[in-house]
Amino acid sequence: MRLLGQTLLCRVIAEHSFHTGQSTSARCALTPRNNFLLSSMVSHPHCRNFSAKSTPVDLSSEPYIPPNGNTTDGAVVILHGLFGSKRNFASLCKAFVRDLNRPVYALDLRNHGSSPHTTPMNYESMAADVSHFITKNNLKEVSLLGHSMGGKVAMTLALSSSLPSLSNLIISDIAPVRSSLSPSFQRYLKVMSDIEDPATDVRTREAADKILQTVEKDLSIRQFLLTNLMLPSNPSDKTVKFKIPIATLKGAIAALGSFPFALDEGRQWHGRTLVVKGAKSDYITDDSIAIFNAFFPNAKVEVLDTGHWVHAEKPNEFKRIFVDFILETTSS
């Protein structure tokens, strides 16, 4: 298996080097960096659990319908990241409908927003939920856009070959690799759990934000996390609550850092794929772009001068890249 993995590694690096003009001789060695690549390429049975299929849940959605009343043809389906919701793309959804004249659906993934709280919380289950939504609503020639966690859901669905109506795949600043989530996510969940604890006696957004400041100094990130906060419905309620199930997400940290497929399985999706990377983000590296090319042979990469929140930091540029990519489909 190790020899097979190194063979795959050299093949992928060679393909990447062909496009970049870099030498492959030293890069094929089993260095620590390449050992990390191998972990994304070679199957690890313990990382997968296809036998434990969960029943798809009905996801909450926000539809944006064009003036012509079309609700199915050429639909755009948008998947948010961890701690996010269907509201994250609201402004862009309106712009997509205006510029593309096709329906757009922003979804709440399981355990987020207004969608059901359930287990398991892994990419196979989330992909099954999205497939169920698309099939149930008879969506056709679908363009699937996913950011961060939502991007991994979208790639899982594409590689599962269970969605023949998928026409375009757009991935925002996440790679199809197995890794660990940043420790900051665990710190966020720990503090959010503390905020919910009645002993903490948090009743206002300001009080919750003050506690969050102990683990996150960036105001914009705290404001994003606090979009999940629910204030007490009446004065007798002692504490605030979060919309997301904290305990469930705590137990899913490892699964959310992983990815269901490995390169040695030979899975590929040959449809049109756009990868949008933030230049200041390290979620997509040169090495993971090579892995993208192996999983998605028709992938093209666009880079914007942003961090991880590409669509929020450069919304106009992101919209232009997305719309141009979709319109290429109709003009070709």
Secondary structure, DSSP 8 states (H G I E B T S, - for coil): -HHHHHHHHHHHHHHHHHHHT---TTTTS--HHHHHHHHHHS--GGG--TTS--------EEEE--TT--SSBT-EEEE--TT--GGGGHHHHHHHHHHH-S-EEEE--TTSTTS---S--SHHHHHHHHHHHHHHTT-BSEEEEEETHHHHHHHHHHHTT--TTEEEEEEES--S------HHHHHHHHHHHHHH-GGG---SHHHHHHHHTTT---HHHHHHHGGGEE--SSTT--S-EESS-HHHHHTTHHHHHS-S--GGGT----SEEEEEEETT-SSS-HHHHHHHHHH-TTEEEEEES--S-HHHHSHHHHHHHHHHHHHHHHH-
